[in-house]
Amino acid sequence: MGAPTGAPTASSGSRRDDLSTTAVRAEAPSRRAVAWSAPTRLAAALSGTPALIIKIAFLAVVNAIAVYAATVLADDEKWAPLAVLAVVTAAIDVIYLWPGLARLLPLKFLIPGTIFLVAFQIIPVGYTINVGFTNYSTGHLFSKSEAITAIQKTTLEQPADAKTYTMTPAKKDGDLVLILRDDADGKWYVGTEEGLEALPPDAVQETAGLVSAVEGYAVVKGPELLRIDRELAAYTVPTEGAKAIRPEGLGQALELEPTLRYDARTDRFVRISDGKVFTDNQRGSFVSADGRELEPGWKTYVGGRNFRRVVDDPLIRDPFLRVLLWTVVFAACAVVLSFFLGLFLAITLDRKMRFQRLYRSALVIPYAVPSFLTLLVWQGLLNDEFGIVNRTFGLDVPWLFDPWWARLSVVLVSVWLTFPYFFLVSLGALQSIPGELVEAARVDGAGAWQVFRKITLPLLLVAVAPLMIASFAFNFNNFNNIYLLTAGGPASEDQSVAGATDILISYTYKLAFESGKGNDYGLASAISIFIFFIVASISALAFWRSRTLENIR
């Protein structure tokens, strides 16, 4: 008998299930479409006219910055950079605004990254190379014309019949001027960098013997006087006969006369008193026949002189070689010890055990905490007087104040900061090694050490070796670990700038900014170039040697 009319049948139930399944499947893409519709709607809303407005606003900001930079370059007469700036700005405007140039579409995405690459990589590298071939250092910071002017100012001396003035600093239109009263006749003058001008007596108001106001000028008073002391010290007012008035303190000024005369035709200085000649030595200084040098000098190109100093000058060569040797030892020890400690912990925690996740998380903490904080904490922990390490274990070890202990401390702290990185890398690499290889080796009778040496370590190095090379290059220039922990100290026995724990990068920093004889930017830049070639050579050799690992599969 047939089924009663209206009664559900197996086939009708199946059809309903199919329809239900189809509806669910249709609903899922619909939900996904709704989920993805917000970004799509946002992109659509920002297309067309809104996108054009945003683009124009962005380019307006770019062009405004370019115009400001152009005015600065023009004031400094930097015509080549100004031309490059103009061409690049025009090219950016064309690429982003011209709709008909479809071929330029890839450039819209390449230009931002290219600009940052040039600004933060190529220009600094090029500038460093350029400075390495100059004498840019303390005493050689100016151009030649600026150095000549500075020498003329600094060699002024007070003659026997020099005039003296009571001085009051003032400003006009933001520029510093000197209100002067001749102590001999009481006449008033205003002194500028252009010369001396007379002032009518009624233009000056005095209170209790001090100048309180000057018509047309704003008298400098109170704390502002202290803020202009350096500007005052370098301020001179030219007068007749090549003489000049120079402030002496905040309330007095003296008329001085030159002791040297510059002859622009022969490009030399002549001392007025005895005719002694100072000529350009082609290294940025005026020097006399007996070797006396006028200061300041000027910045100029000296060829490979800085590089030759590193090779020929024992005062630079010996500390450089000592620091280079320690840099290689430090970087190698930090990488090798960190790798094997991280690998040991990775192998240990690769097995099933209680609290495994807790242990793994705890071992990552040194890597998660900012390194500069960790280094400062370790600096306190290792202090020989009140450090917790010596106090806890009853030790009297000069961790940071003895050359050898300081080197050991630097290595140990670097290992503390680096081993979590190799722990994470090794743990991931271990889990990617096929278990069949290990089982097959054990079936063949291989022990734990043989399995590790013949299978685990070679396969691990395939992934880890490039990272070890990169870590070596990083530690080779690990300025923070050295400077924040020991500042390169303790001082070395040869009394050079380089301390016992200085590596090349911290040694270079000291030459540039902390040398007791001044800042030698040219020599520091030359050593930076040496560092680049040393690291590049070591890295290239290490990558070449590690190519044999590519055959391990």
Long-range contacts (C-beta under 8 A, 24 or more apart in sequence): 55-96, 55-97, 56-97, 59-92, 59-93, 59-96, 59-97, 62-89, 62-92, 63-89, 63-93, 128-525, 128-528, 128-529, 129-525, 129-529, 131-521, 131-522, 131-525, 132-306, 132-307, 132-522, 132-525, 132-526, 132-528, 132-529, 133-301, 133-302, 133-303, 133-304, 133-306, 133-522, 134-299, 134-300, 134-301, 134-302, 134-522, 135-283, 135-284, 135-297, 135-299, 135-300, 135-302, 135-305, 135-522, 136-299, 136-521, 136-522, 136-525, 137-518, 137-519, 137-520, 137-521, 137-522, 137-523, 138-517, 138-518, 138-519, 138-520, 139-295, 139-296, 139-297, 139-518, 140-284, 140-285, 140-296, 140-297, 140-298, 140-299, 140-300, 141-296, 141-299, 142-296, 142-298, 142-299, 143-298, 143-299, 144-298, 144-300, 146-298, 147-296, 147-297, 147-298, 148-262, 150-296, 151-260, 151-262, 151-269, 151-286, 151-294, 151-295, 151-296, 152-258, 152-260, 152-262, 153-234, 153-236, 153-244, 153-246, 154-295, 154-296, 155-258, 155-259, 155-260, 155-294, 156-236, 156-244, 156-246, 156-256, 156-257, 156-258, 156-259, 157-256, 157-257, 157-258, 157-259, 158-254, 158-255, 158-256, 158-257, 159-256, 159-257, 162-254, 162-255, 162-256, 162-257, 163-245, 163-254, 163-255, 164-252, 164-253, 164-254, 164-255, 165-189, 165-245, 165-252, 165-253, 165-254, 165-255, 166-251, 166-252, 166-253, 167-247, 167-250, 167-251, 167-252, 167-253, 168-210, 168-211, 168-214, 168-219, 168-220, 168-251, 169-219, 169-220, 169-225, 169-228, 169-232, 169-247, 169-250, 170-214, 170-217, 170-218, 170-219, 170-220, 171-217, 171-218, 171-220, 172-216, 172-217, 172-218, 176-220, 176-228, 176-231, 176-232, 176-235, 177-217, 178-235, 178-237, 178-245, 178-247, 178-253, 179-204, 179-211, 179-214, 179-217, 179-219, 180-237, 180-245, 180-253, 190-214, 190-217, 191-237, 191-245, 191-253, 192-237, 193-235, 193-236, 193-237, 193-238, 194-238, 195-237, 195-238, 195-239, 196-237, 196-238, 196-239, 196-245, 225-250, 260-294, 269-294, 302-522, 306-522, 306-523, 306-525, 306-526, 307-526, 307-529, 307-530, 309-523, 309-526, 310-523, 310-526, 310-527, 310-530, 315-496, 316-523, 318-494, 318-496, 319-492, 319-494, 319-496, 319-497, 319-498, 319-507, 320-498, 320-504, 320-507, 320-527, 322-492, 322-498, 323-498, 323-502, 323-503, 323-504, 323-507, 324-504, 324-534, 326-407, 326-501, 326-502, 326-503, 327-476, 327-503, 327-504, 328-476, 328-538, 330-407, 330-410, 330-411, 330-414, 330-475, 330-503, 331-472, 331-475, 331-476, 331-478, 331-503, 332-472, 333-411, 333-415, 334-411, 334-414, 334-415, 334-418, 334-471, 334-475, 334-478, 335-418, 335-468, 335-471, 335-472, 335-475, 337-411, 337-415, 337-419, 338-414, 338-415, 338-418, 338-419, 338-421, 338-422, 338-471, 339-422, 339-426, 339-464, 339-468, 341-415, 341-419, 341-422, 341-423, 342-418, 342-419, 342-420, 342-421, 342-422, 342-423, 342-424, 342-425, 342-426, 343-422, 343-423, 343-426, 343-460, 345-419, 345-423, 346-422, 346-423, 346-426, 346-427, 346-430, 347-426, 347-430, 347-452, 347-456, 349-427, 350-427, 350-430, 350-431, 360-427, 363-420, 363-423, 364-420, 364-423, 364-424, 365-420, 366-416, 366-417, 366-419, 366-420, 367-417, 367-420, 367-421, 367-424, 368-420, 371-417, 371-480, 371-481, 372-480, 372-484, 374-413, 374-416, 374-417, 375-413, 375-417, 375-480, 375-481, 375-484, 375-485, 376-484, 378-409, 378-413, 378-416, 378-485, 379-484, 379-485, 382-409, 400-485, 400-486, 400-489, 400-490, 401-489, 401-490, 402-490, 403-490, 403-492, 403-500, 403-501, 406-486, 406-489, 406-490, 406-500, 406-501, 407-500, 407-501, 409-485, 409-486, 410-481, 410-482, 410-485, 410-486, 410-501, 413-481, 413-485, 414-475, 414-478, 414-481, 417-481, 418-471, 418-475, 421-471, 422-464, 422-467, 422-471, 425-463, 425-464, 425-467, 426-460, 426-464, 428-463, 429-459, 429-460, 429-463, 429-464, 430-456, 430-460, 432-463, 433-459, 433-460, 458-549, 458-552, 459-552, 461-546, 461-549, 461-552, 462-549, 462-550, 462-552, 465-542, 465-546, 465-549, 466-543, 466-546, 469-539, 469-542, 469-543, 469-546, 472-538, 472-539, 472-542, 473-535, 473-538, 473-539, 476-503, 476-504, 476-505, 476-531, 476-534, 476-535, 476-538, 477-503, 477-504, 477-505, 477-531, 477-535, 478-503, 478-505, 479-503, 479-505, 479-506, 479-509, 482-506, 483-509, 504-530, 504-531, 504-534, 505-531
